[in-house]
Amino acid sequence: MQRTLALFPSLGEEVPPEAGDAPGALERLGGSGFKVWEILLTYLVLCADTAWFTVGGILKRKGIRWRAVGYEMSEMGAKALGVVGLIAFLVGGTMALQSAVQLRQFGANIFVVDLIGISMTRELGPLMAAIVVAGRSGSSVAAEIGTMVITEEIDALKTMGLHPTRFLIVPKFLAISITQPLLTALADLFGIVGGFLVAILYLEVGPTTFIDRLQESLYVKDLLTGLIKSVIFAQLIVTVGALCGLRTKGGADAVGRSTTIAVVAGIFSVIVADAVASMIFYFGE
């Protein structure tokens, strides 16, 4: 054996990498660009499939698992009521308290009603509810689908002739599209109640005065703006979470990474969509 090994003196030794093996900066940039393009195309295909199966299932009145939709509504909507309401209440009260310091200097206490009503219905209500749901439901969607990818359950569904998008994603898509506007309305209400209490206790604004001013400052378009945003946010959360889950590769640790990416990407996409929608509604008025 020793004589045989002596014939190959370099056996077992590490071969130094060649100088040209390391990719350059331009090559890395191009690789990142192609990867982003691939992810974007995959996401667009996923959105198209989800829309196709959702609309087709509703029009044909078949192909949608309504029992699963009800279960997902309970998980994504009902179980998030408490945390969404509490956060909105605290944010509304805090915002009213902080603005009260400045408003009292100019004797403009009543304008805290305009501030709370418009900001909660148009911006903060939909945004806070979406961020909470992205942390709860977006991570749950990514973890569930990612685990099914790792355990080859997705492949089993395809083998049985069941499309994963129609079987798994469409019920979640419908459920969150229904529950998110309701959560947003709840966030609006609790945020205004928080500001209402601060206005009464600290700014000495009467309850009747607060309600009358709120009716004067709020319009139906303010409420509709927030509700339209909430539907957009909901669909972004579930599709981004599903995409992260479907792209899971590796072992159990990959599921954790996909979940983290789903939360970060979901919140980021919600904030970007909020900025774009706000500009559209602002310049469209």
C-alpha positions, 0 to 999 in steps of 0.5 A, spaced: 500 500 500 505 504 501 508 503 495 502 504 491 501 511 495 508 513 493 506 513 486 501 519 487 505 524 492 499 529 491 494 525 493 490 527 499 493 534 498 489 540 497 489 543 490 490 551 491 485 554 487 486 557 480 487 565 480 481 565 475 476 561 479 473 567 483 468 571 480 469 578 479 464 584 481 461 585 474 460 577 474 457 577 481 452 583 479 450 580 473 448 573 477 444 577 482 441 581 477 439 574 473 437 571 480 432 577 482 429 577 475 428 569 476 424 570 482 420 576 479 418 571 474 416 566 478 412 571 483 408 573 477 407 566 475 404 565 482 400 571 482 397 569 475 396 562 477 392 564 484 388 569 480 386 564 475 384 559 480 381 564 484 376 567 479 375 561 475 373 557 482 368 563 484 365 563 477 364 556 476 362 555 483 367 549 484 374 547 485 375 552 492 375 548 498 370 553 502 371 549 509 379 550 508 377 558 507 373 558 513 379 555 517 384 560 514 379 566 516 379 563 523 387 563 523 389 569 519 383 574 522 379 572 528 386 570 532 389 577 530 383 581 533 386 582 540 393 584 538 391 588 532 386 592 536 391 593 542 396 596 537 392 600 534 389 603 540 396 604 543 398 608 537 392 612 536 393 614 544 400 615 543 399 620 537 394 624 540 398 625 546 404 627 542 401 632 537 397 635 543 403 638 546 404 642 540 397 643 538 395 646 545 401 652 544 396 654 539 390 653 542 388 648 536 386 642 540 380 640 536 385 639 530 387 633 534 380 630 531 382 631 524 389 628 525 387 622 528 381 620 524 385 621 517 391 618 519 388 612 522 383 611 516 388 612 510 395 610 513 396 607 520 390 603 520 391 599 514 399 599 515 399 597 522 394 591 521 398 589 515 405 589 519 401 584 524 398 580 519 405 579 515 408 577 522 403 572 524 400 569 517 406 571 512 411 567 516 405 561 517 404 560 510 412 560 508 413 555 514 407 551 512 409 550 505 416 550 506 415 544 510 411 541 505 416 542 500 422 539 504 417 533 506 416 532 498 408 533 500 408 538 494 410 533 489 405 528 492 400 533 491 402 534 483 402 526 483 395 526 485 393 531 480 392 536 485 395 543 483 399 546 489 396 553 488 389 551 487 389 546 493 394 550 498 394 558 496 387 559 494 384 558 500 389 562 504 388 568 498 381 568 499 381 568 507 386 574 508 382 578 502 376 577 506 379 578 513 384 584 512 379 589 511 375 587 517 382 587 521 383 594 518 376 597 520 378 594 527 384 598 527 381 604 525 376 604 530 381 602 536 386 607 534 380 613 534 378 610 540 385 611 543 385 618 540 378 620 543 380 618 550 387 622 550 383 628 547 377 628 553 382 627 558 388 631 556 386 636 551 379 637 554 375 636 548 368 634 549 365 627 547 360 631 543 365 636 540 370 630 538 364 626 534 361 632 531 368 634 528 370 627 526 364 627 522 366 633 519 373 631 517 372 624 515 369 622 508 367 616 505 373 616 500 378 616 506 375 609 509 375 606 502 382 608 501 384 604 507 380 598 505 382 598 498 390 598 501 388 593 506 386 588 500 392 590 496 397 588 502 393 582 504 394 579 497 402 581 497 403 578 504 400 571 502 403 571 495 410 573 498 409 568 503 407 562 499 413 564 494 418 564 500 415 557 502 415 554 495 423 556 494 425 552 500 431 548 499 435 544 504 433 541 510 429 544 517 434 550 517 431 552 510 424 552 513 427 557 518 430 561 513 424 562 508 420 564 514 425 570 516 425 572 508 417 571 508 416 576 514 422 581 511 419 581 504 412 581 506 413 587 510 418 591 505 413 589 500 407 592 504 411 599 505 412 600 498 405 598 496 403 603 501 407 609 498 405 607 491 398 607 493 398 613 497 401 617 491 396 614 486 390 616 491 394 623 492 395 625 485 388 622 483 384 626 487 
